Amino acid sequence: MENNNIEKDTNKITDSEIQEASKNEDVVKEESTVTEEIKSEEAPLETKEEPKTELDETGEEFTPLTKNDLIAPNDLQVIDNLDERLLSYSKGVDDFNVIYKKSKRINIILLIAVAIIFVLAVVLSSYIGNWYILILAIGLIGYFVASSLFSRSSEKKLTEIGTNSLKEYFTIADSYYYQNPAFKDVAFDYNSKLNASYFTSLNLFKNVSTVAGRDLIVGTLDDINFVSGDGSIKTLETNEKGKKLSCIVFYGKASFINKTYVDEGRLIVYLKGKGNDAPTKVDDLEVKDNILSDRFIVYASNGNEKILSKEVVSALERYEISDNLLDLFITFDTRHTSFLFSYRDEIMNISVDQPINKDYFDQHRNDIEKMVKVVRALERK
C-alpha cells in the first residue's frame, strides 16, 4: 500500500455505494477538531454522529464508554465456523450486486427506448407533421415514469440488502476479533466512530489535517475499559516545490485502553513498517536504545522506558511486520494506552466481487491476542 496515495477501487462495497443506490441513506459526516474525509472514494470511513465526546478538546479527560452510550448497539456473536458465516455474508453481497446491476440495465434499456422513439419521430416527421413532438413528449414522460417507479422499488431493496450486509460483515468481523474470554461486555456500532480527539491527542504526527473513523467498539479487557474502531489519519505536508500534499500516515484499527502506566510525559513504541510513517511529533522525546530489538524504535520522556519490563518486552517482540500489518504504534501517556495497527487496504476495505480472505480476519485477531498479552504483562510489571 502506498500510504501517500488515495487509490480508487471499484470492487469495494461501502457506505458510499449504498448511498448511490438510495438517496435516502442516513450517513452523516460530523464536524470535529479537524476536517473529516475518507481514505478512498469507494471505501469511506464515514459514520453517523458519535454518541458523545469521550475526550475534551485538549484530551485531558477520558470517560469510558459502555454499551449504553452507543446509538445502535449490537452484541457480539459466537463464531463457531468463520467460513460458513463468510459464505452467508457473500450471499447477501451477491443479492445486492444482482439487483444493482439489474437496475442499471433496465435504466439503460429505457433510455435506449426513448432514443429509438426520438429517432423514429424525427424520421417520420415529414409524414406525421408536428405529431412527432407529441410522440416524443409521450416517450419522455413514459421513460421518467417507468424509471421512477422501478428506481423506487430497487432502491428500497438495495438499501435493505446493503444495510444488512454491512451489519453482517461487522458482526462477523468484530465477533471474531474479540472472542478471547478476556473481553467482556463488548458491543459495537458500525455507524458510530471514535472521537477524532482520540487520535489527535496521541501527538504522533505533526500537521494532522484529517481524521475519519467507523465501527465503534466498547467493552472491557480484564475489567479495564477499552474502546476500539477503524480510523485514518492524514497530514498536510509541503514538498520541495512548496506544494501542499495530503499524506495518509495511518489507515487501520485502533484500540484505546483506559489505563495509564506513566505518571507524566509519554512513551511511544514503534514497530518499523514498510513505509515512511514513523512518528514525527517526537521533539520532546528521546530515542532509547537497547530496550527492544532493532525492529523497534522507542521514544520516551521522564524515564518512562522503565515500564518496559522483560515480560513486556517479550510480549512486544511477538509482533511482526508482514504483508498485512504495515505499521504498529503503541503509545503510553497520562490518559490512556493505545495500540494502532496500520493494515493493507484489503483488510480495511469490504470486497464485493471476491471471497473475503480469512487470513485478513486472522491477522487482526492475532494482533488483538498479542495486545492482551502486552496489557497483562504491563499489569504484572
C-alpha positions in Angstrom: 0.0 0.0 0.0 1.3 3.4 -0.9 0.4 5.4 2.2 0.7 8.7 0.4 -1.8 7.9 -2.4 -5.5 7.6 -2.3 -6.5 4.7 -4.6 -9.9 4.2 -6.0 -11.1 0.6 -6.3 -14.4 0.0 -7.9 -14.6 -3.5 -6.4 -15.3 -2.3 -2.9 -18.8 -2.2 -1.3 -19.1 0.6 1.2 -21.5 3.1 2.6 -20.9 5.3 -0.5 -22.3 2.6 -2.8 -25.4 2.1 -0.7 -25.8 5.9 -0.7 -25.6 5.8 -4.5 -28.3 3.1 -4.6 -30.5 5.1 -2.2 -30.6 8.9 -1.8 -32.2 8.4 1.5 -29.2 6.6 3.0 -28.7 8.0 6.5 -25.0 8.7 6.5 -23.9 11.9 8.2 -20.5 13.4 8.5 -19.6 15.1 11.7 -17.5 18.3 12.1 -14.8 17.7 14.6 -11.5 19.3 15.6 -10.2 18.5 12.1 -11.8 18.2 8.7 -13.1 14.7 8.1 -12.6 13.0 4.8 -12.3 9.4 3.6 -9.4 7.0 2.8 -10.8 6.4 -0.7 -13.9 7.3 -2.6 -15.1 3.7 -2.6 -14.0 2.9 1.0 -15.2 5.8 3.1 -14.8 5.9 6.9 -18.0 7.9 7.2 -20.3 7.4 10.1 -23.3 8.8 11.9 -22.9 11.2 14.8 -21.0 9.6 17.6 -22.8 9.0 20.9 -20.9 11.6 22.9 -17.5 13.2 23.3 -15.2 10.9 25.3 -12.3 13.3 25.4 -12.5 17.1 25.7 -10.7 19.1 23.0 -7.4 19.1 25.0 -7.6 15.4 25.7 -7.4 15.9 29.4 -10.3 13.7 30.4 -11.1 10.2 29.4 -14.7 9.0 30.2 -15.1 5.2 29.4 -17.9 4.4 27.1 -20.2 1.4 27.6 -22.8 -0.3 25.6 -25.5 2.1 26.9 -23.6 5.0 25.2 -23.9 3.6 21.7 -26.5 4.9 19.3 -27.4 1.5 17.9 -25.5 -1.1 20.0 -25.0 -4.6 18.6 -23.9 -7.6 20.7 -21.1 -9.9 19.6 -22.0 -13.4 18.4 -20.2 -16.7 18.8 -18.5 -17.5 15.6 -18.2 -21.3 15.6 -17.4 -21.6 11.8 -16.0 -18.4 10.2 -16.0 -19.9 6.7 -19.8 -20.6 6.9 -20.5 -17.1 8.2 -18.4 -15.6 5.4 -20.3 -17.6 2.8 -23.6 -16.3 4.3 -22.3 -12.8 4.0 -21.2 -13.3 0.4 -24.7 -14.4 -0.5 -26.1 -11.1 0.7 -23.4 -9.2 -1.3 -24.3 -11.3 -4.4 -28.0 -10.3 -3.9 -27.0 -6.7 -3.7 -24.9 -6.9 -6.9 -27.7 -8.7 -8.8 -30.3 -6.1 -8.1 -27.8 -3.2 -8.6 -26.7 -4.4 -12.0 -30.3 -5.2 -13.0 -31.4 -1.7 -12.2 -28.5 -0.3 -14.2 -29.5 -2.5 -17.2 -33.2 -1.6 -17.1 -32.4 2.1 -16.9 -30.2 1.7 -20.0 -32.9 -0.2 -21.8 -35.5 2.5 -21.0 -33.1 5.2 -22.2 -32.4 3.3 -25.5 -36.2 3.0 -26.0 -36.6 6.8 -25.6 -33.7 7.3 -28.1 -35.4 5.0 -30.6 -38.7 6.8 -30.2 -36.9 10.1 -30.8 -35.2 8.9 -33.9 -38.4 7.4 -35.4 -40.3 10.6 -34.6 -37.8 12.7 -36.4 -37.6 10.3 -39.4 -41.3 10.2 -39.7 -41.9 13.8 -39.0 -42.4 14.6 -42.8 -45.3 12.1 -42.8 -46.9 12.9 -39.4 -46.1 16.6 -39.2 -46.0 18.1 -35.7 -47.3 14.9 -34.2 -43.7 13.8 -33.7 -43.4 16.3 -30.9 -46.3 14.8 -29.1 -44.9 11.3 -29.6 -41.6 12.4 -28.3 -43.2 14.0 -25.3 -45.2 10.9 -24.5 -42.0 8.8 -24.8 -40.1 11.0 -22.4 -42.9 11.1 -19.9 -43.2 7.3 -20.2 -39.5 6.9 -19.6 -39.4 9.1 -16.5 -42.5 7.5 -15.0 -41.2 3.9 -15.6 -37.7 4.8 -14.5 -39.0 6.5 -11.3 -41.3 3.5 -10.4 -38.6 1.0 -10.9 -35.9 3.1 -9.1 -38.0 3.4 -6.0 -38.6 -0.4 -5.9 -35.0 -1.3 -6.5 -33.6 1.4 -4.2 -35.7 0.1 -1.3 -34.4 -3.4 -1.9 -30.8 -2.2 -2.3 -30.9 -0.2 0.8 -32.3 -3.1 2.9 -29.8 -5.6 1.5 -26.9 -3.3 1.6 -27.5 -2.2 5.2 -28.0 -5.8 6.3 -24.8 -6.9 4.5 -22.7 -4.2 6.2 -24.2 -5.1 9.6 -23.4 -8.8 8.9 -19.9 -8.0 7.9 -19.1 -6.0 11.0 -20.9 -8.5 13.2 -18.7 -11.3 11.9 -15.5 -9.3 12.0 -15.9 -7.8 15.5 -17.2 -11.0 17.0 -14.3 -12.9 15.6 -11.7 -10.4 16.7 -12.9 -10.3 20.4 -13.6 -13.9 21.2 -10.9 -14.1 23.8 -12.6 -14.6 27.2 -10.5 -11.7 28.5 -13.0 -9.4 26.7 -16.4 -8.9 28.3 -19.4 -6.7 27.8 -18.3 -6.0 24.2 -20.7 -4.2 21.9 -20.3 -2.4 18.6 -22.0 0.2 16.4 -20.5 0.3 12.9 -22.4 3.6 12.2 -20.6 5.3 15.1 -16.9 6.2 15.4 -14.1 7.1 17.8 -13.9 10.8 18.6 -11.3 12.5 16.5 -9.5 13.8 19.6 -8.6 10.2 20.5 -6.2 10.3 17.5 -5.1 13.9 17.7 -4.3 13.7 21.4 -1.8 11.0 20.8 0.6 13.5 19.4 2.1 11.0 17.0 2.2 13.2 13.8 2.7 16.9 13.0 0.3 18.8 10.8 -2.7 16.5 11.2 -5.4 17.7 8.8 -7.9 14.9 8.6 -9.2 12.2 10.9 -12.0 9.8 9.9 -13.5 6.7 11.5 -16.2 4.0 11.7 -17.2 0.9 13.7 -17.1 2.0 17.4 -16.4 -0.9 19.7 -16.7 -0.8 23.5 -16.1 -3.3 26.3 -13.6 -4.4 29.0 -10.3 -6.2 28.8 -9.7 -8.0 32.1 -12.1 -5.5 33.7 -10.3 -2.5 32.1 -12.5 -0.4 29.9 -11.4 0.0 26.3 -12.7 1.5 23.0 -11.7 0.5 19.5 -12.5 1.4 16.0 -11.4 1.8 12.4 -9.6 5.1 11.7 -7.5 7.0 9.2 -5.2 10.0 9.8 -3.9 12.4 7.1 -1.3 15.1 7.4 -0.7 18.1 5.3 2.9 18.2 4.0 4.9 20.6 1.8 7.1 19.2 -1.0 10.3 20.6 -2.3 8.4 22.8 -4.7 6.3 24.3 -1.9 3.1 22.4 -3.0 0.8 21.2 -0.2 0.2 17.4 -0.2 -2.2 15.3 1.7 -0.5 12.2 3.1 -2.1 9.2 4.7 0.0 8.3 7.7 -2.3 5.8 9.3 -5.2 3.6 8.0 -6.2 0.8 10.2 -7.7 -0.3 13.5 -7.0 1.3 16.9 -7.7 0.3 20.5 -7.5 2.7 23.5 -7.2 1.1 26.9 -8.5 3.1 29.9 -5.3 2.5 31.9 -2.2 4.6 32.2 1.2 3.2 33.1 3.1 6.6 33.2 2.8 9.3 35.8 4.0 12.1 33.5 5.4 12.5 30.0 4.8 9.8 27.4 6.3 6.8 25.7 6.0 5.6 22.1 6.9 2.1 20.9 7.0 2.0 17.1 7.4 -1.2 15.1 9.2 -0.1 12.0 6.9 -0.6 9.0 7.2 -0.8 5.2 6.7 2.9 4.6 7.9 6.2 5.9 5.2 6.7 8.5 7.2 6.8 11.7 6.0 9.2 14.4 7.0 12.8 13.6 5.8 14.7 16.7 8.6 13.5 18.9 10.7 16.6 19.5 10.0 16.3 23.3 11.1 12.6 23.3 14.4 10.8 23.3 15.2 7.6 21.4 16.1 4.9 23.8 18.4 2.1 22.5 18.9 -1.5 23.6 15.5 -2.0 25.0 13.8 -3.8 22.2 15.2 -5.4 19.1 16.3 -3.2 16.2 12.9 -3.8 14.6 11.5 -1.2 17.1 12.1 2.4 17.9 11.4 3.5 21.5 10.7 7.2 22.1 10.5 8.2 25.8 10.5 11.1 28.2 10.7 11.3 32.0 12.4 7.8 32.1 9.1 6.1 31.1 11.0 3.4 29.2 11.3 1.8 32.7 7.8 0.3 32.3 9.1 -1.9 29.5 10.0 -4.9 31.8 11.4 -8.1 30.5 7.9 -9.6 30.3 6.5 -6.6 28.5 9.4 -6.7 26.0 8.8 -10.4 25.4 5.2 -9.7 24.7 6.0 -6.8 22.3 8.6 -8.8 20.4 5.8 -11.2 19.3 4.6 -8.5 16.8 6.0 -8.7 13.3 5.5 -6.5 10.2 4.1 -8.5 7.3 2.2 -8.0 4.0 -0.9 -7.4 6.1 0.4 -5.4 9.2 2.2 -2.4 7.7 2.9 -0.3 10.9 2.4 -0.6 14.6 2.2 2.3 17.1 1.9 1.7 20.8 1.6 4.9 22.9 1.6 5.4 26.7 0.5 8.7 28.2 -1.3 10.1 31.3 -4.7 9.4 29.7 -4.7 6.0 28.2 -2.6 3.3 26.5 -3.2 2.9 22.7 -2.5 0.3 20.0 -2.7 1.5 16.4 -2.5 -1.3 13.8 -2.0 0.0 10.2 -3.2 -2.6 7.7 -3.2 -3.1 4.0 -6.2 -1.8 2.1 -7.7 -5.3 1.5 -8.1 -5.7 5.3 -9.8 -2.4 5.7 -12.0 -2.4 2.6 -15.0 -4.6 2.1 -14.8 -6.8 -1.0 -17.7 -7.1 -3.4 -16.7 -9.5 -6.2 -14.2 -11.7 -4.5 -14.4 -14.0 -1.4 -13.2 -12.5 1.8 -9.7 -13.8 2.6 -9.9 -15.4 6.1 -6.2 -14.5 6.6 -7.3 -10.9 6.9 -9.6 -11.7 9.8 -6.9 -13.8 11.4 -4.4 -11.0 11.2 -6.2 -8.6 13.4 -7.5 -11.3 15.7 -3.9 -12.4 16.3 -2.8 -8.8 16.8 -5.5 -8.4 19.4 -4.4 -11.6 21.1 -0.9 -10.1 21.4 -2.3 -6.9 22.7 -4.0 -8.9 25.5 -0.6 -10.4 26.4 1.1 -6.9 26.4 -1.6 -5.4 28.7 -1.4 -8.4 31.1 2.4 -8.0 31.2 2.0 -4.4 32.0 -0.3 -5.2 34.8 2.3 -7.5 36.3 5.3 -5.3 35.8 
